[in-house]
Amino acid sequence: MSIDISPGQFVTSSDGTKIWADACGNSSKPAVVFIHGFACTADAFDKQYANPTMLENLYIIRYDVRGCGRSEGPLSGEAYSSELQADDFKAVIDAYKVTKPFVATWSLGGIVPPDVISKYGPDSLSGHIMMGSFPHRNMHSEVVHPVILGLIPGLMTEDIALFAKTLPEFVLSCVSPDYKLPYDVYAKWIGGAAPRAPIVRQSMLGRGQDSTAVTVAASHFPYMAIQGEDDQHLIPQKLEKWMKDNLPRSEFHLLPGVGHSPFYEAPDVTNKHILEFVKKYSA
């Protein structure tokens, strides 16, 4: 077995934007690309990236979405289009010589796979694992939680004082109200979101998407949701119903006492579900 741990690299997308990416694990095993949520970074997945069982059985790739973390953030709305999001993903998997990977997404990261499907076809992915995530942009209003809905204006604002007040509330909303987020992680998550200009946040949250890509994909590959019962961004019951109604090849796992970040709050059970799902569908 060969365990590859790289220091990360910058790959160049189709419009010249530099995207930071990294990979580790067993390159002979199925690849899973982890995609973080709004205003976050790939470091959110450290508990997957350092887990020995995950590293033995998967080739884990993660990257900072354009406008986040170490990746460049162009200052125009057009730079965050569906097509360019798909090109970023393609540049990353090409850099690591991977084809047809699984994707594991957090929160707003869930809308990247439809971008990929729309441009490169449903056969470009093997399955979508949603961790406190949702399958496409246009259905978000059907499952959104009132807590995050109340925070969105402060995340989109150009008012520095309002953003500074909202950002800590946003970070804390990413875990269960009963979960004590360690200060170093709290500071790191805030630090990952703070430096960007309002146009970047506005473009990430406000961009459009062709939802027909999910309809096409539904018959081609499987979906799995790992959802926290205490999620303050998504309403679990509404997401589960939407999946049952629209995704015939899907499974839903509800984790009690867990919030919007099951991969961080409950890494053992989340990792177990990921490994079982990949094993089931990579045969």
Secondary structure, DSSP 4 states (H G I P E B T S, - for coil): --EEE---EEEE-TTS-EEEEEEEEETTSPEEEEE--TT--GGGGHHHHT-HHHHHH-EEEEEPPTTSTTS---SSGGGG-HHHHHHHHHHHHHHTT--S-EEEEEEGGGGHHHHHHHHH-GGG-SEEEEEEE-S-GGGHHHHB-HHHHHHHHHHH-S-HHHHHHHHHHHHHHTS-TT----HHHHHHHHHHHTTS-HHHHHHHHH----THHHHHHHTTS-EEEEEETT-SSB-HHHHHHHHHHH-SSEEEEEETT--S-HHHHSHHHHHHHHHHHHHHH--
